[in-house]
């Protein structure tokens, strides 16, 4: 997909390390950006920063685990800008559950699946029908927690399970879009060491900016896998 100034990109989880980097890079490419996050103050700070740099944007506090809130976000985005070309379903949590699986509280799993998996599904359901109906080129990037489920370990079992689900969801979405002849692509962003909600160790701004650059390159190249440097080869 060709990215052009004036197109519209949505970024959920916009105040996490990766979300901020994505918003900054997409705005630098000249896209108008729709920012969504549950944290109002960091969201406003990011919006003020981007506006000061000349970006045109819309910012909304949204819990992606609640479909009605994502529907309202989609309505506001289309009411404000009239289109959406790039959808980054980036909200989620990298927090796991302590101890062995047989001691886990199902509530920890439920919260993670609501944010990491249902949040992606809600984004797809609320934005994609209008993206496809527009007939314009578009792209969906779904962020998968914990290395996409490829290397689960100990405390990472919950986010790893959600990451695997997002990879499978995105594979299905990509195949269905191709079968329908839709001009919309789909990629999965495997964040590697970078937690979607900033729960991990502090990330280097330069490192996450490089990941955001890889997302932009992945959108332009129509790639399925998008990974941080050193996290493995990118392949269809």
Backbone as CSV, one residue per row, in Angstrom:
resi,resn,N_x,N_y,N_z,CA_x,CA_y,CA_z,C_x,C_y,C_z
1,UNK,0.843,-1.194,0.000,0.000,0.000,0.000,0.876,1.240,0.000
2,UNK,0.511,2.194,-0.809,1.220,3.472,-0.827,0.689,4.371,0.279
3,UNK,1.573,4.871,1.105,1.184,5.828,2.141,1.375,7.236,1.605
4,UNK,0.333,8.063,1.772,0.380,9.429,1.258,-0.090,10.404,2.323
5,UNK,0.422,11.622,2.256,-0.032,12.675,3.155,-1.534,12.877,2.980
6,UNK,-2.215,13.070,4.101,-3.655,13.292,4.065,-4.472,12.047,4.343
7,UNK,-3.838,10.863,4.237,-4.543,9.647,4.625,-4.748,9.643,6.137
8,UNK,-5.542,8.693,6.610,-5.913,8.666,8.028,-5.477,7.338,8.638
9,UNK,-4.808,7.414,9.783,-4.365,6.225,10.507,-4.939,6.251,11.915
10,UNK,-5.389,5.093,12.381,-5.879,4.914,13.746,-4.838,4.120,14.527
11,UNK,-4.509,4.590,15.721,-3.569,3.879,16.584,-4.207,3.712,17.954
12,UNK,-4.517,2.470,18.331,-4.975,2.216,19.689,-3.773,1.874,20.556
13,UNK,-3.961,1.964,21.859,-2.803,1.793,22.732,-1.756,2.853,22.464
14,UNK,-2.231,4.076,22.206,-1.346,5.116,21.676,-0.354,5.668,22.687
15,UNK,-0.548,5.437,23.985,0.376,6.025,24.955,1.450,5.063,25.421
16,UNK,1.416,3.801,24.985,2.519,2.880,25.269,3.717,3.225,24.405
17,UNK,4.844,2.599,24.693,6.070,2.908,23.947,5.877,2.735,22.444
18,UNK,5.311,1.594,22.041,5.115,1.337,20.611,4.039,2.240,20.033
19,UNK,2.970,2.470,20.789,1.894,3.321,20.294,2.367,4.735,20.016
20,UNK,3.145,5.295,20.940,3.680,6.644,20.725,4.573,6.680,19.496
21,UNK,5.443,5.674,19.372,6.350,5.643,18.223,5.570,5.534,16.917
22,UNK,4.531,4.702,16.894,3.710,4.573,15.685,3.015,5.881,15.348
23,UNK,2.428,6.517,16.358,1.725,7.780,16.116,2.681,8.839,15.579
24,UNK,3.860,8.927,16.180,4.840,9.923,15.735,5.281,9.652,14.301
25,UNK,5.550,8.385,13.973,6.046,8.069,12.629,4.961,8.301,11.581
26,UNK,3.729,7.885,11.872,2.650,8.073,10.900,2.352,9.554,10.693
27,UNK,2.393,10.330,11.777,2.203,11.776,11.638,3.337,12.396,10.827
28,UNK,4.562,11.903,11.044,5.704,12.417,10.282,5.580,12.094,8.805
29,UNK,4.868,11.012,8.479,4.624,10.653,7.077,3.522,11.512,6.456
30,UNK,2.918,12.382,7.256,1.881,13.274,6.750,0.467,12.759,6.914
31,UNK,0.315,11.609,7.596,-1.028,11.089,7.804,-1.718,11.830,8.948
32,UNK,-3.017,11.955,8.844,-3.818,12.410,9.971,-4.017,11.216,10.890
33,UNK,-3.952,11.443,12.202,-3.943,10.317,13.121,-5.098,10.396,14.118
34,UNK,-5.636,9.217,14.413,-6.661,9.055,15.436,-6.009,8.271,16.565
35,UNK,-5.916,8.880,17.734,-5.232,8.285,18.874,-6.259,7.779,19.881
36,UNK,-6.060,6.577,20.385,-6.970,6.008,21.379,-6.178,5.319,22.472
37,UNK,-6.599,5.542,23.716,-5.966,4.884,24.844,-6.886,5.046,26.052
38,UNK,-6.629,4.259,27.083,-7.430,4.377,28.302,-6.915,5.485,29.211
39,UNK,-5.671,5.903,29.030,-5.035,6.875,29.925,-5.178,8.283,29.361
40,UNK,-6.004,9.090,30.012,-6.352,10.401,29.446,-5.184,11.387,29.453
41,UNK,-4.461,11.495,30.556,-3.403,12.504,30.637,-2.255,12.227,29.667
42,UNK,-1.722,11.003,29.626,-0.672,10.733,28.623,-1.175,10.894,27.193
43,UNK,-2.447,10.586,26.973,-3.018,10.744,25.633,-3.045,12.214,25.239
44,UNK,-3.462,13.055,26.158,-3.495,14.490,25.872,-2.087,15.032,25.642
45,UNK,-1.117,14.554,26.423,0.265,15.004,26.243,0.783,14.628,24.861
46,UNK,0.501,13.411,24.426,0.929,12.987,23.091,0.228,13.803,22.015
47,UNK,-1.069,14.026,22.182,-1.803,14.815,21.200,-1.228,16.230,21.103
48,UNK,-0.943,16.836,22.243,-0.370,18.191,22.242,0.979,18.213,21.534
49,UNK,1.789,17.185,21.778,3.106,17.101,21.125,2.963,17.035,19.603
50,UNK,2.055,16.182,19.129,1.893,16.007,17.686,1.271,17.239,17.042
51,UNK,0.314,17.847,17.728,-0.300,19.068,17.193,0.746,20.169,17.072
52,UNK,1.622,20.277,18.083,2.680,21.288,18.039,3.603,21.056,16.842
53,UNK,3.712,19.798,16.410,4.543,19.479,15.255,3.806,19.587,13.935
54,UNK,2.549,20.031,13.984,1.787,20.251,12.758,0.827,19.156,12.375
55,UNK,0.662,18.133,13.229,-0.225,17.016,12.889,-1.688,17.411,13.048
56,UNK,-2.516,16.805,12.240,-3.961,16.912,12.374,-4.439,15.611,12.996
57,UNK,-5.193,15.696,14.098,-5.517,14.466,14.810,-6.818,14.557,15.570
58,UNK,-7.232,13.391,16.011,-8.372,13.206,16.906,-7.900,12.289,18.014
59,UNK,-8.188,12.621,19.276,-7.778,11.788,20.404,-9.002,11.445,21.246
60,UNK,-9.129,10.165,21.617,-10.268,9.698,22.408,-9.793,8.667,23.434
61,UNK,-10.339,8.750,24.642,-10.100,7.697,25.624,-11.033,6.539,25.311
62,UNK,-10.454,5.363,25.163,-11.206,4.184,24.708,-10.667,2.936,25.404
63,UNK,-11.579,2.090,25.858,-11.236,0.745,26.310,-11.587,-0.201,25.173
64,UNK,-10.574,-0.748,24.495,-10.836,-1.566,23.311,-11.523,-2.880,23.642
65,UNK,-11.519,-3.256,24.923,-12.231,-4.453,25.318,-13.742,-4.276,25.312
66,UNK,-14.191,-3.033,25.171,-15.625,-2.714,25.124,-15.997,-2.347,23.691
67,UNK,-16.780,-3.206,23.043,-17.083,-2.989,21.636,-17.774,-1.640,21.399
68,UNK,-18.671,-1.246,22.286,-19.404,0.013,22.101,-18.446,1.198,22.052
69,UNK,-17.375,1.140,22.836,-16.412,2.245,22.833,-15.619,2.281,21.533
70,UNK,-15.316,1.109,20.992,-14.595,1.070,19.717,-15.516,1.523,18.586
71,UNK,-16.781,1.155,18.640,-17.750,1.635,17.644,-17.844,3.156,17.684
72,UNK,-17.863,3.707,18.893,-17.921,5.171,19.022,-16.655,5.818,18.465
73,UNK,-15.511,5.181,18.680,-14.254,5.696,18.125,-14.310,5.693,16.602
74,UNK,-14.784,4.589,16.022,-14.883,4.523,14.561,-15.823,5.601,14.035
75,UNK,-16.954,5.779,14.701,-17.887,6.816,14.267,-17.266,8.196,14.323
76,UNK,-16.527,8.473,15.404,-15.878,9.778,15.530,-14.806,9.970,14.461
77,UNK,-14.042,8.905,14.158,-12.994,9.002,13.139,-13.592,9.321,11.776
78,UNK,-14.669,8.627,11.415,-15.277,8.864,10.105,-16.020,10.193,10.069
79,UNK,-16.627,10.589,11.172,-17.286,11.898,11.211,-16.272,13.021,11.055
80,UNK,-15.084,12.834,11.630,-14.062,13.891,11.614,-13.297,13.935,10.304
81,UNK,-12.874,12.765,9.808,-11.978,12.721,8.655,-12.591,12.095,7.405
82,UNK,-13.692,11.389,7.552,-14.373,10.837,6.382,-13.795,9.550,5.836
83,UNK,-12.698,9.074,6.416,-12.057,7.852,5.916,-11.074,7.340,6.952
84,UNK,-10.727,6.066,6.836,-9.618,5.460,7.580,-8.874,4.565,6.603
85,UNK,-7.567,4.736,6.537,-6.755,3.957,5.606,-5.843,2.950,6.304
86,UNK,-5.396,3.280,7.502,-4.507,2.406,8.262,-5.090,2.220,9.657
87,UNK,-5.228,0.974,10.065,-5.746,0.648,11.397,-4.682,-0.130,12.148
88,UNK,-4.153,0.464,13.213,-3.164,-0.204,14.059,-3.838,-0.621,15.358
89,UNK,-4.221,-1.887,15.431,-4.801,-2.440,16.659,-3.654,-2.785,17.595
90,UNK,-3.224,-1.778,18.358,-1.992,-1.893,19.124,-2.217,-1.942,20.630
91,UNK,-3.459,-1.768,21.082,-3.722,-1.788,22.517,-3.603,-3.203,23.057
92,UNK,-3.158,-3.314,24.280,-3.054,-4.627,24.891,-2.226,-4.569,26.154
93,UNK,-2.050,-5.707,26.767,-1.252,-5.796,27.983,-0.278,-6.951,27.872
94,UNK,0.924,-6.744,28.374,1.911,-7.802,28.412,2.007,-8.458,29.774
95,UNK,1.126,-8.047,30.670,1.163,-8.598,32.028,0.636,-10.024,32.042
96,UNK,1.333,-10.895,32.746,0.923,-12.283,32.831,0.295,-12.605,34.168
97,UNK,0.329,-13.873,34.528,-0.188,-14.334,35.806,0.937,-15.067,36.525
98,UNK,1.106,-14.833,37.818,2.220,-15.451,38.543,1.987,-16.937,38.804
99,UNK,3.082,-17.663,38.927,3.002,-19.050,39.324,2.672,-19.995,38.191
100,UNK,2.584,-21.293,38.500,2.265,-22.291,37.476,0.831,-22.165,36.994
101,UNK,0.580,-22.693,35.809,-0.741,-22.576,35.190,-1.861,-23.081,36.091
102,UNK,-1.604,-24.160,36.806,-2.686,-24.742,37.601,-3.048,-23.907,38.829
103,UNK,-2.299,-22.825,39.045,-2.633,-21.910,40.138,-3.157,-20.566,39.635
104,UNK,-3.293,-20.422,38.327,-3.715,-19.135,37.772,-5.163,-18.817,38.102
105,UNK,-5.418,-17.536,38.270,-6.786,-17.046,38.427,-7.360,-16.814,37.026
106,UNK,-8.461,-17.453,36.661,-9.038,-17.233,35.326,-9.331,-15.768,35.031
107,UNK,-9.512,-14.965,36.069,-9.781,-13.544,35.841,-8.610,-12.861,35.157
108,UNK,-7.368,-13.309,35.465,-6.195,-12.730,34.798,-6.220,-13.048,33.306
109,UNK,-6.600,-14.265,32.960,-6.710,-14.654,31.561,-7.819,-13.869,30.867
110,UNK,-8.945,-13.725,31.549,-10.081,-13.022,30.944,-9.714,-11.579,30.610
111,UNK,-9.052,-10.898,31.552,-8.671,-9.502,31.303,-7.714,-9.386,30.116
112,UNK,-6.747,-10.307,30.052,-5.786,-10.248,28.953,-6.446,-10.535,27.615
113,UNK,-7.333,-11.518,27.566,-8.000,-11.834,26.301,-8.939,-10.708,25.873
114,UNK,-9.580,-10.048,26.819,-10.447,-8.918,26.460,-9.639,-7.800,25.813
115,UNK,-8.485,-7.484,26.381,-7.671,-6.396,25.841,-6.926,-6.806,24.578
116,UNK,-6.272,-7.971,24.618,-5.339,-8.338,23.556,-5.991,-8.985,22.342
117,UNK,-7.077,-9.719,22.556,-7.703,-10.452,21.456,-9.041,-9.815,21.062
118,UNK,-9.939,-9.666,22.031,-11.211,-9.024,21.695,-10.995,-7.580,21.250
119,UNK,-9.980,-6.912,21.805,-9.684,-5.556,21.365,-9.349,-5.503,19.885
120,UNK,-8.582,-6.483,19.413,-8.262,-6.569,17.986,-9.523,-6.874,17.179
121,UNK,-10.292,-7.850,17.647,-11.521,-8.211,16.932,-12.483,-7.036,16.859
122,UNK,-12.626,-6.296,17.948,-13.512,-5.130,17.928,-13.033,-4.092,16.918
123,UNK,-11.712,-3.886,16.861,-11.190,-2.949,15.872,-11.511,-3.380,14.455
124,UNK,-11.318,-4.670,14.183,-11.612,-5.202,12.847,-13.096,-5.038,12.523
125,UNK,-13.953,-5.413,13.450,-15.388,-5.379,13.188,-15.920,-3.954,13.034
126,UNK,-15.359,-3.013,13.779,-15.902,-1.659,13.770,-15.343,-0.780,12.652
127,UNK,-14.112,-1.056,12.209,-13.500,-0.219,11.181,-13.491,-0.864,9.790
128,UNK,-13.237,-2.165,9.741,-12.942,-2.790,8.448,-14.091,-2.745,7.447
129,UNK,-15.350,-2.929,7.851,-16.406,-2.871,6.836,-16.398,-1.572,6.039
130,UNK,-16.173,-0.451,6.708,-16.144,0.830,5.987,-14.847,0.990,5.197
131,UNK,-13.758,0.458,5.706,-12.511,0.513,4.949,-12.648,-0.256,3.643
132,UNK,-13.227,-1.448,3.701,-13.407,-2.258,2.498,-14.406,-1.609,1.555
133,UNK,-15.528,-1.108,2.106,-16.578,-0.526,1.273,-16.111,0.712,0.526
134,UNK,-15.102,1.408,1.066,-14.622,2.625,0.410,-13.950,2.331,-0.928
135,UNK,-13.429,1.102,-1.084,-12.706,0.759,-2.303,-11.307,1.330,-2.361
136,UNK,-10.892,2.049,-1.315,-9.554,2.635,-1.291,-8.548,1.656,-0.672
137,UNK,-7.280,1.755,-1.061,-6.273,0.902,-0.428,-6.209,1.153,1.077
138,UNK,-6.003,0.084,1.824,-5.912,0.199,3.269,-5.057,-0.908,3.841
139,UNK,-4.814,-0.820,5.133,-3.991,-1.847,5.787,-4.335,-1.898,7.261
140,UNK,-4.327,-3.129,7.793,-4.555,-3.376,9.216,-3.289,-3.982,9.799
141,UNK,-2.821,-3.425,10.909,-1.678,-3.972,11.632,-2.152,-4.367,13.022
142,UNK,-2.081,-5.656,13.336,-2.482,-6.156,14.644,-1.252,-6.499,15.466
143,UNK,-1.135,-5.904,16.639,0.009,-6.187,17.512,-0.279,-7.417,18.357
144,UNK,0.660,-8.366,18.356,0.517,-9.619,19.088,1.476,-9.625,20.269
145,UNK,0.935,-9.790,21.464,1.759,-9.744,22.670,2.703,-10.936,22.765
146,UNK,3.782,-10.730,23.530,4.696,-11.821,23.928,5.235,-12.611,22.754
147,UNK,5.796,-11.911,21.786,6.444,-12.573,20.655,5.474,-13.424,19.848
148,UNK,4.216,-13.019,19.834,3.232,-13.718,19.021,2.973,-15.144,19.449
149,UNK,3.300,-15.467,20.712,3.077,-16.814,21.203,4.135,-17.803,20.757
150,UNK,5.181,-17.313,20.094,6.184,-18.232,19.538,7.125,-18.791,20.605
151,UNK,7.292,-18.085,21.702,8.245,-18.545,22.718,7.684,-18.339,24.117
152,UNK,6.592,-19.025,24.451,6.004,-18.841,25.781,6.923,-19.373,26.864
153,UNK,6.887,-18.714,28.011,7.689,-19.177,29.138,7.044,-18.714,30.427
154,UNK,7.057,-19.557,31.431,6.646,-19.212,32.777,5.557,-18.177,32.877
155,UNK,5.930,-16.984,33.386,4.969,-15.920,33.635,4.395,-15.341,32.352
156,UNK,5.006,-15.670,31.187,4.527,-15.108,29.925,3.418,-15.939,29.297
157,UNK,2.937,-16.972,29.997,1.970,-17.878,29.371,0.688,-17.176,28.951
158,UNK,0.209,-16.216,29.744,-1.049,-15.542,29.394,-0.862,-14.660,28.160
159,UNK,0.084,-13.698,28.163,0.260,-12.902,26.942,0.680,-13.739,25.737
160,UNK,1.437,-14.829,25.968,1.828,-15.678,24.844,0.610,-16.314,24.197
161,UNK,-0.339,-16.756,25.011,-1.561,-17.360,24.471,-2.362,-16.339,23.680
162,UNK,-2.440,-15.113,24.187,-3.180,-14.086,23.440,-2.446,-13.719,22.161
163,UNK,-1.101,-13.698,22.218,-0.339,-13.393,21.019,-0.555,-14.418,19.924
164,UNK,-0.585,-15.695,20.315,-0.843,-16.748,19.334,-2.226,-16.580,18.716
165,UNK,-3.192,-16.189,19.528,-4.549,-15.980,19.014,-4.589,-14.834,18.008
166,UNK,-3.856,-13.759,18.285,-3.846,-12.620,17.364,-3.159,-12.991,16.049
167,UNK,-2.097,-13.788,16.109,-1.450,-14.243,14.872,-2.441,-15.040,14.032
168,UNK,-3.153,-15.982,14.652,-4.125,-16.796,13.917,-5.249,-15.933,13.365
169,UNK,-5.730,-14.993,14.164,-6.787,-14.084,13.711,-6.327,-13.305,12.483
170,UNK,-5.091,-12.821,12.521,-4.586,-12.000,11.422,-4.338,-12.832,10.172
171,UNK,-3.876,-14.067,10.336,-3.725,-14.956,9.184,-5.072,-15.165,8.494
172,UNK,-6.097,-15.407,9.298,-7.441,-15.590,8.742,-7.923,-14.325,8.046
173,UNK,-7.729,-13.193,8.697,-8.164,-11.914,8.124,-7.472,-11.659,6.786
174,UNK,-6.179,-11.875,6.731,-5.426,-11.631,5.493,-5.952,-12.509,4.358
175,UNK,-6.198,-13.793,4.670,-6.699,-14.711,3.647,-8.096,-14.322,3.180
176,UNK,-8.948,-13.918,4.112,-10.311,-13.559,3.737,-10.357,-12.272,2.922
177,UNK,-9.518,-11.311,3.261,-9.457,-10.078,2.477,-8.981,-10.364,1.057
178,UNK,-7.978,-11.229,0.929,-7.482,-11.588,-0.402,-8.552,-12.312,-1.201
179,UNK,-9.262,-13.234,-0.554,-10.314,-13.985,-1.249,-11.442,-13.082,-1.716
180,UNK,-11.690,-12.020,-0.953,-12.756,-11.085,-1.308,-12.310,-10.059,-2.347
181,UNK,-11.031,-10.064,-2.677,-10.512,-9.085,-3.627,-10.470,-7.679,-3.071
182,UNK,-10.442,-7.558,-1.754,-10.428,-6.242,-1.117,-9.035,-5.618,-1.213
183,UNK,-8.975,-4.309,-1.408,-7.671,-3.650,-1.509,-7.086,-3.307,-0.138
184,UNK,-7.320,-4.165,0.828,-6.870,-3.946,2.201,-5.990,-5.117,2.609
185,UNK,-4.817,-4.818,3.128,-3.901,-5.850,3.575,-3.933,-5.997,5.080
186,UNK,-3.216,-6.986,5.583,-3.155,-7.226,7.024,-1.777,-7.736,7.406
187,UNK,-1.261,-7.217,8.501,0.036,-7.625,9.033,-0.096,-7.881,10.515
188,UNK,0.839,-8.667,11.044,0.919,-8.847,12.489,2.261,-8.290,12.957
189,UNK,2.198,-7.419,13.945,3.396,-6.852,14.559,3.728,-7.672,15.797
190,UNK,4.876,-8.311,15.780,5.353,-9.070,16.930,6.336,-8.175,17.681
191,UNK,5.949,-7.638,18.836,6.755,-6.595,19.466,8.006,-7.065,20.155
192,UNK,8.186,-8.403,20.276,9.403,-8.894,20.910,9.531,-8.396,22.337
193,UNK,10.625,-7.701,22.674,10.843,-7.289,24.064,10.018,-6.077,24.492
194,UNK,9.260,-5.495,23.576,8.543,-4.260,23.895,7.104,-4.577,24.278
195,UNK,6.765,-4.360,25.559,5.411,-4.622,26.033,4.448,-3.590,25.449
196,UNK,3.249,-4.045,25.069,2.290,-3.139,24.453,1.864,-2.032,25.397
197,UNK,1.830,-2.322,26.701,1.364,-1.332,27.660,2.488,-0.732,28.484
198,UNK,3.715,-0.950,28.064,4.842,-0.401,28.812,5.123,-1.134,30.106
199,UNK,4.605,-2.377,30.258,4.781,-3.118,31.507,6.198,-3.653,31.672
200,UNK,6.930,-3.748,30.588,8.280,-4.279,30.648,9.283,-3.205,31.036
201,UNK,10.570,-3.510,30.886,11.594,-2.510,31.184,11.494,-1.338,30.221
202,UNK,11.978,-0.152,30.633,11.911,1.020,29.757,12.557,0.751,28.405
203,UNK,11.874,1.175,27.362,12.368,0.926,26.007,13.149,2.136,25.503
204,UNK,14.185,1.870,24.743,14.945,2.938,24.118,14.086,3.638,23.070
205,UNK,13.955,4.963,23.124,13.170,5.672,22.106,13.650,5.377,20.690
206,UNK,14.967,5.261,20.525,15.494,4.969,19.190,15.081,3.577,18.733
207,UNK,15.036,2.625,19.671,14.676,1.256,19.315,13.216,1.150,18.894
208,UNK,12.327,1.777,19.663,10.910,1.692,19.295,10.624,2.509,18.042
209,UNK,11.382,3.595,17.826,11.220,4.349,16.583,11.609,3.491,15.385
210,UNK,12.621,2.637,15.563,13.011,1.735,14.475,11.914,0.709,14.200
211,UNK,11.263,0.218,15.267,10.144,-0.707,15.073,9.020,-0.010,14.314
212,UNK,8.717,1.235,14.673,7.681,1.983,13.959,8.044,2.142,12.490
213,UNK,9.320,2.371,12.223,9.766,2.451,10.833,9.559,1.142,10.096
214,UNK,9.757,0.030,10.797,9.515,-1.274,10.177,8.033,-1.497,9.909
215,UNK,7.181,-0.958,10.770,5.740,-1.058,10.516,5.385,-0.318,9.231
216,UNK,5.895,0.894,9.085,5.627,1.663,7.872,6.141,0.916,6.642
217,UNK,7.351,0.366,6.725,7.903,-0.404,5.600,7.067,-1.647,5.334
218,UNK,6.574,-2.290,6.397,5.744,-3.476,6.232,4.423,-3.170,5.561
219,UNK,3.835,-2.028,5.912,2.595,-1.604,5.249,2.857,-1.357,3.774
220,UNK,3.906,-0.622,3.487,4.222,-0.317,2.085,4.537,-1.589,1.290
221,UNK,5.191,-2.538,1.947,5.590,-3.757,1.252,4.557,-4.865,1.296
222,UNK,3.466,-4.651,2.028,2.430,-5.668,2.118,2.872,-6.930,2.841
223,UNK,3.812,-6.795,3.784,4.321,-7.967,4.485,3.350,-8.430,5.573
224,UNK,3.369,-9.736,5.846,2.540,-10.262,6.934,3.233,-10.080,8.278
225,UNK,4.469,-10.577,8.401,5.207,-10.480,9.656,5.966,-9.157,9.732
226,UNK,5.839,-8.489,10.858,6.647,-7.302,11.143,7.270,-7.529,12.514
227,UNK,8.619,-7.501,12.559,9.326,-7.835,13.788,10.373,-6.764,14.111
228,UNK,10.735,-6.647,15.394,11.840,-5.753,15.756,13.157,-6.277,15.205
229,UNK,14.183,-5.444,15.152,15.494,-5.899,14.705,15.980,-7.066,15.564
230,UNK,16.541,-8.081,14.898,17.101,-9.208,15.605,16.102,-10.227,16.078
231,UNK,14.795,-10.053,15.722,13.770,-10.967,16.204,13.424,-12.039,15.187
232,UNK,14.204,-12.154,14.128,13.929,-13.182,13.122,13.587,-12.557,11.804
233,UNK,13.645,-13.387,10.779,13.406,-12.903,9.429,11.939,-12.566,9.225
234,UNK,11.683,-11.564,8.404,10.328,-11.205,8.037,9.957,-12.025,6.800
235,UNK,8.848,-12.717,6.885,8.425,-13.566,5.769,6.935,-13.470,5.590
236,UNK,6.506,-13.816,4.393,5.069,-13.817,4.119,4.402,-14.952,4.882
